[in-house]
Structure formats: structure tokens, C-alpha cells
Amino acid sequence: MSVLEFEEKSVEEAIAAACEKLRLPREKLDIEILSKGSSGIFGIVGTRKARIRVTTKVPAVEAAAERAKEILSNILRHVDLPTVIEWESRDDHFYLNIISNGSGLLIGKRGKTLNALQYLVSKILQKEIGENYSVIVDTENYRTKREGSLTELAQQLSEKVKKSHRPLTTGPMNAQDRRIIHLALKEDQEVRTKSKGEGTLRRVVIYPVKKGRKPSRTIADDTGQQ
């Protein structure tokens, strides 16, 4: 639970400031009035601000997830599509699912639009809250389908590498897609993977492993959102 103190000219103004800062309605806050303040003499001499202590009634993680949903909703207001957003907490990240009849537009080519939405929500949330929460934005179960197709691609390329004993390179991929390829072949002792290239041209290279040599992976550099 978050516990913060606020000072304003009046108790009501302090409560309003708390609601704005925490992005929560008044009913989700426990408010303790520490000082009602004083207008002093003629409103000039001896004035004291009102001070309150606020405790959130919802866990910080839940509050952050609700804010992430609100940020995404505000962004989607600029898109001429009816949308509904559902959220849930999965392992170590927030999963925001967009329900819409225009999912193709929201996904974009190879998920580029969806990735851009995810990047914006993550960055805005981090700037506002000061903590780095992992946010996944999805629609029509695209992420799961994409992961399945990339995992299948990784297995196919791995088999080709084993037969030809020559490395193979994927097409350009974003960080999330590269990570899926690395993880798909993580337990395969006959191949190793490594990311190469810069920016949008970065790819995954799959190498055959010589007998007696331990395979290596490059996953740490592919944990970003874009």
C-alpha cells in the first residue's frame, strides 16, 4: 500500500491533489486529516496549509495496472474504432487485451502498431510511477499466435542448420521476436543463437555446434520492447 502526505490551502484541495497524483478516485483512498489548516489574520499572517495522510486501499501493482489501462484508453481515443480494454496480472507483467472489430489495424504489419502501443504505455507508466513495470499489449490473442509461429520457425531453421552444418539467419526482427527465437532453441544442444546487426536490421543467427562444444545463447540483449 502507498502512504503519502499532501499539503494544500484546504483539506478538499489536498484530497483532490492526492486523487490526481495517485490516479485513484476518492473512495479508494483512506484519508487521515493531520491539520485542517488556518487562514490566519486577514488571510495573510499565520496562515497554515491543510495537511493529510493518504493510504491507498488497493495494492500498488493493481493501481499501476489500472493506470496502464487508462493510458492505453487515452491513446486509443485518437483511433476511430470502438474498443474495450481488459487487464490481468500474469507472472511479472500486466497483460492488456484490446477487444475491437478493427484488430488488424491495431496489430499492423508484423505487430508493429501493437508494439508501438506497448512501448508508449510502458514509457508513460514508468515516467509517471517511477517504477519499471512490464506491460504486454495484445489483441485477438496475437502475441500467443505470433509466439507459436516463431517457435515453429525456430525449430525448422534449427533442423536445416543441423543437416547442412551451416549457419542460417532470420529476417530482421524486433527484440521481442528475437527473444522468442533464442528461448525456443535454448535447450537445443546442437545449435547456438546470437543476435547480429543494428537497429531495425537486427537478426538472429543460428549456428551449428561442434561436437564437444557447449552452445551459447544471446538473450540478454533482446529483452527490450522495440
LUMFI-326025 format. One record per residue (C-alpha): residue number from 1; x, y, z. Coordinates in pm, whole numbers. Example, Ala and Ser with C-alpha at 12.3 -4.5 7.8 and 13.67 -1.06 7.14 Angstrom:
BEGIN
{1, {1230, -450, 780}}
{2, {1367, -106, 714}}
//
This chain:
BEGIN
{1, {0, 0, 0}}
{2, {121, 353, -80}}
{3, {127, 607, 208}}
{4, {179, 973, 116}}
{5, {121, 1314, 271}}
{6, {-21, 1619, 90}}
{7, {-39, 1988, 178}}
{8, {-274, 2240, 18}}
{9, {-474, 2551, 115}}
{10, {-770, 2337, 221}}
{11, {-845, 1974, 303}}
{12, {-1056, 1938, -11}}
{13, {-774, 2072, -229}}
{14, {-530, 1831, -62}}
{15, {-764, 1538, -130}}
{16, {-802, 1647, -493}}
{17, {-422, 1664, -526}}
{18, {-393, 1312, -380}}
{19, {-650, 1171, -624}}
{20, {-469, 1332, -917}}
{21, {-125, 1218, -803}}
{22, {-229, 858, -731}}
{23, {-470, 836, -1027}}
{24, {-735, 693, -798}}
{25, {-1089, 804, -704}}
{26, {-1155, 932, -351}}
{27, {-1338, 615, -246}}
{28, {-1022, 409, -298}}
{29, {-822, 622, -54}}
{30, {-800, 614, 326}}
{31, {-764, 979, 429}}
{32, {-633, 1098, 764}}
{33, {-656, 1472, 831}}
{34, {-338, 1582, 1008}}
{35, {-418, 1952, 1001}}
{36, {-722, 2144, 878}}
{37, {-508, 2449, 819}}
{38, {-575, 2808, 913}}
{39, {-643, 3123, 714}}
{40, {-459, 3335, 974}}
{41, {-523, 3701, 1032}}
{42, {-684, 3867, 730}}
{43, {-560, 3568, 527}}
{44, {-204, 3698, 548}}
{45, {-43, 3646, 889}}
{46, {-23, 3300, 1046}}
{47, {-170, 3104, 759}}
{48, {-117, 2728, 771}}
{49, {-181, 2476, 497}}
{50, {-408, 2178, 543}}
{51, {-218, 1850, 563}}
{52, {-348, 1497, 506}}
{53, {-203, 1147, 509}}
{54, {-332, 918, 235}}
{55, {-318, 539, 219}}
{56, {-437, 360, -95}}
{57, {-697, 87, -44}}
{58, {-571, -104, -349}}
{59, {-228, -270, -390}}
{60, {33, -59, -573}}
{61, {51, -319, -850}}
{62, {-324, -303, -909}}
{63, {-315, 77, -914}}
{64, {-31, 69, -1170}}
{65, {-222, -177, -1388}}
{66, {-534, 41, -1377}}
{67, {-323, 340, -1478}}
{68, {-168, 142, -1766}}
{69, {-521, 61, -1886}}
{70, {-618, 430, -1860}}
{71, {-310, 538, -2059}}
{72, {-389, 289, -2337}}
{73, {-755, 402, -2342}}
{74, {-647, 765, -2383}}
{75, {-419, 675, -2675}}
{76, {-690, 469, -2847}}
{77, {-934, 761, -2829}}
{78, {-742, 903, -3125}}
{79, {-826, 591, -3330}}
{80, {-1169, 583, -3493}}
{81, {-1252, 237, -3358}}
{82, {-1476, 115, -3074}}
{83, {-1251, -56, -2820}}
{84, {-1279, -221, -2480}}
{85, {-967, -294, -2271}}
{86, {-938, -579, -2022}}
{87, {-636, -631, -1798}}
{88, {-493, -906, -1581}}
{89, {-169, -969, -1397}}
{90, {39, -1251, -1545}}
{91, {356, -1361, -1368}}
{92, {577, -1050, -1371}}
{93, {382, -831, -1615}}
{94, {50, -662, -1689}}
{95, {-145, -804, -1981}}
{96, {-373, -551, -2155}}
{97, {-611, -704, -2408}}
{98, {-785, -478, -2663}}
{99, {-1127, -601, -2776}}
{100, {-1219, -438, -3108}}
{101, {-1364, -507, -3451}}
{102, {-1057, -342, -3607}}
{103, {-785, -564, -3466}}
{104, {-598, -582, -3797}}
{105, {-544, -206, -3788}}
{106, {-430, -220, -3426}}
{107, {-185, -502, -3493}}
{108, {-21, -353, -3803}}
{109, {235, -526, -4023}}
{110, {407, -798, -3818}}
{111, {271, -640, -3500}}
{112, {442, -303, -3547}}
{113, {142, -95, -3438}}
{114, {80, -319, -3138}}
{115, {447, -295, -3041}}
{116, {434, 85, -3069}}
{117, {128, 99, -2840}}
{118, {303, -128, -2591}}
{119, {617, 86, -2598}}
{120, {423, 410, -2538}}
{121, {219, 270, -2249}}
{122, {532, 126, -2082}}
{123, {729, 450, -2112}}
{124, {446, 678, -1992}}
{125, {371, 447, -1698}}
{126, {737, 430, -1597}}
{127, {771, 810, -1612}}
{128, {458, 870, -1402}}
{129, {508, 600, -1138}}
{130, {885, 580, -1131}}
{131, {889, 200, -1141}}
{132, {962, -24, -1437}}
{133, {656, -245, -1476}}
{134, {646, -487, -1769}}
{135, {340, -425, -1988}}
{136, {212, -650, -2268}}
{137, {-47, -506, -2508}}
{138, {-237, -762, -2714}}
{139, {-549, -807, -2926}}
{140, {-717, -1116, -3072}}
{141, {-455, -1331, -2896}}
{142, {-198, -1207, -3149}}
{143, {100, -1241, -2913}}
{144, {36, -1611, -2846}}
{145, {-21, -1684, -3216}}
{146, {295, -1493, -3308}}
{147, {498, -1678, -3046}}
{148, {371, -2010, -3179}}
{149, {463, -1930, -3539}}
{150, {809, -1801, -3442}}
{151, {876, -2106, -3226}}
{152, {784, -2325, -3522}}
{153, {1013, -2119, -3748}}
{154, {1298, -2156, -3498}}
{155, {1259, -2534, -3497}}
{156, {1251, -2551, -3878}}
{157, {1566, -2338, -3910}}
{158, {1737, -2544, -3641}}
{159, {1674, -2866, -3833}}
{160, {1815, -2711, -4152}}
{161, {2126, -2596, -3965}}
{162, {2181, -2945, -3824}}
{163, {2152, -3106, -4167}}
{164, {2363, -2854, -4358}}
{165, {2612, -2780, -4075}}
{166, {2594, -2416, -4185}}
{167, {2454, -2114, -4001}}
{168, {2121, -1961, -4104}}
{169, {1996, -1608, -4042}}
{170, {1640, -1493, -3980}}
{171, {1492, -1182, -4137}}
{172, {1502, -852, -3941}}
{173, {1319, -886, -3608}}
{174, {1230, -667, -3313}}
{175, {1362, -750, -2965}}
{176, {1054, -949, -2858}}
{177, {1060, -1173, -3166}}
{178, {1434, -1232, -3135}}
{179, {1390, -1331, -2773}}
{180, {1128, -1590, -2873}}
{181, {1375, -1747, -3122}}
{182, {1652, -1757, -2858}}
{183, {1423, -1917, -2598}}
{184, {1278, -2167, -2845}}
{185, {1629, -2309, -2908}}
{186, {1767, -2259, -2558}}
{187, {1762, -2630, -2472}}
{188, {1884, -2750, -2812}}
{189, {2242, -2869, -2758}}
{190, {2318, -2895, -3130}}
{191, {2276, -2527, -3219}}
{192, {2355, -2187, -3068}}
{193, {2195, -1850, -3136}}
{194, {2326, -1496, -3149}}
{195, {2176, -1158, -3241}}
{196, {2358, -954, -3505}}
{197, {2304, -623, -3678}}
{198, {2190, -278, -3569}}
{199, {1851, -121, -3506}}
{200, {1565, -242, -3726}}
{201, {1805, -467, -3922}}
{202, {1897, -676, -3618}}
{203, {1853, -1051, -3681}}
{204, {1912, -1387, -3516}}
{205, {2185, -1617, -3648}}
{206, {2157, -1989, -3573}}
{207, {2490, -2172, -3573}}
{208, {2565, -2546, -3565}}
{209, {2754, -2656, -3253}}
{210, {3066, -2861, -3298}}
{211, {3081, -3182, -3100}}
{212, {3219, -3129, -2752}}
{213, {3144, -2756, -2757}}
{214, {2884, -2608, -2526}}
{215, {2617, -2399, -2706}}
{216, {2587, -2031, -2613}}
{217, {2287, -1800, -2624}}
{218, {2236, -1427, -2664}}
{219, {1917, -1342, -2482}}
{220, {2013, -1059, -2251}}
{221, {2029, -804, -2533}}
{222, {1683, -895, -2657}}
{223, {1471, -805, -2357}}
{224, {1355, -465, -2484}}
{225, {1009, -370, -2608}}
{226, {1101, -249, -2957}}
//
